[in-house]
């Protein structure tokens, strides 16, 4: 990825965000267009465009993202929640920097749409 994404700008503190958690590998912040009472994103600091472009070298960071999603969900008062990863434009991805959506705080139906 040559041009900085919106998420890279948030990571670099060039754009403000409601940050819930950050460490040396990832950052979690509230979604600006929430689809549930609790809706936040977990984003790796490493700019991976989409899940389908992650490689075996990304094994550890992918696991870290999942564990941090659960940790932040618990900190937000969620026992039940959904984690969504959109990979590609037709799957609904609009920012091409891998990210996990974590949604909860209401009943979530299946299929989502």
C-alpha distance (Angstrom), angle and dihedral (degrees) to the residues before:
residue distance angle dihedral
X1 . . .
X2 3.77 . .
X3 3.81 102.8 .
X4 3.79 118.9 59.3
X5 3.78 113.7 -105.8
X6 3.78 125.1 -138.6
X7 3.80 87.9 -102.4
X8 3.81 92.9 51.1
X9 3.79 87.8 53.5
X10 3.82 90.4 51.2
X11 3.82 90.3 48.2
X12 3.82 89.6 50.7
X13 3.85 90.1 47.7
X14 3.80 91.7 -118.7
X15 3.82 89.4 123.5
X16 3.82 121.9 37.8
X17 3.80 121.0 -118.5
X18 3.79 137.7 170.6
X19 3.80 95.5 -104.0
X20 3.79 116.1 -157.9
X21 3.81 99.0 175.6
X22 3.77 141.1 -5.3
X23 3.76 138.1 176.4
X24 3.79 135.6 160.8
X25 3.85 92.5 -73.3
X26 3.80 106.2 37.9
X27 3.77 149.5 5.0
X28 3.81 130.5 -142.2
X29 3.78 122.8 -157.4
X30 3.80 139.6 162.1
X31 3.80 117.1 -86.4
X32 3.81 111.1 -113.9
X33 3.83 90.4 -141.4
X34 3.81 102.0 41.6
X35 3.80 118.1 -161.7
X36 3.81 93.4 -168.9
X37 3.81 136.4 26.0
X38 3.82 87.0 -93.2
X39 3.80 114.8 35.1
X40 3.77 122.1 153.7
X41 3.78 137.5 154.7
X42 3.78 129.1 -128.8
X43 3.80 111.0 -154.2
X44 3.79 129.6 -177.3
X45 3.77 115.6 -127.5
X46 3.80 86.9 -135.1
X47 3.81 107.2 83.8
X48 3.81 104.7 -122.1
X49 3.81 107.5 166.9
X50 3.81 96.9 -145.8
X51 3.78 140.7 -18.0
X52 3.79 92.6 -99.0
X53 3.83 88.5 61.0
X54 3.81 95.4 52.8
X55 3.77 113.8 109.9
X56 3.77 137.8 -159.7
X57 3.83 88.9 -84.8
X58 3.83 86.6 64.5
X59 3.81 93.9 58.1
X60 3.81 94.7 106.5
X61 3.80 96.4 44.7
X62 3.81 92.1 50.1
X63 3.79 90.6 54.9
X64 3.78 90.8 44.6
X65 3.81 90.8 54.2
X66 3.81 91.6 53.3
X67 3.81 93.2 48.1
X68 3.80 92.3 47.7
X69 3.82 90.8 47.8
X70 3.81 88.9 58.0
X71 3.81 92.9 43.6
X72 3.80 93.7 51.3
X73 3.83 91.1 43.4
X74 3.81 89.4 56.2
X75 3.81 90.2 46.9
X76 3.82 87.8 53.2
X77 3.81 89.9 55.0
X78 3.80 97.4 -102.2
X79 3.78 123.6 142.0
X80 3.81 92.7 166.9
X81 3.79 122.4 39.0
X82 3.78 143.8 144.8
X83 3.80 126.7 -121.7
X84 3.81 116.8 -155.4
X85 3.79 129.9 -174.7
X86 3.80 117.0 -172.4
X87 3.80 111.2 -159.8
X88 3.79 112.0 -168.7
X89 3.77 137.9 2.2
X90 3.81 97.2 -81.3
X91 3.82 88.5 51.4
X92 3.81 90.0 57.6
X93 3.80 101.0 -96.9
X94 3.81 110.1 149.5
X95 3.81 101.3 165.6
X96 3.78 111.9 53.7
X97 3.78 97.4 -144.0
X98 3.80 112.1 96.6
X99 3.80 112.3 -102.3
X100 3.78 140.1 164.3
X101 3.79 119.9 -134.8
X102 3.80 112.3 -147.0
X103 3.81 114.1 -164.4
X104 3.77 131.7 179.5
X105 3.75 147.1 124.2
X106 3.80 95.1 96.2
X107 3.78 138.2 49.8
X108 3.80 109.8 -75.7
X109 3.77 118.0 -153.0
X110 3.81 130.4 -147.0
X111 2.94 131.7 -99.8
X112 3.79 93.4 35.5
X113 3.80 96.6 -152.9
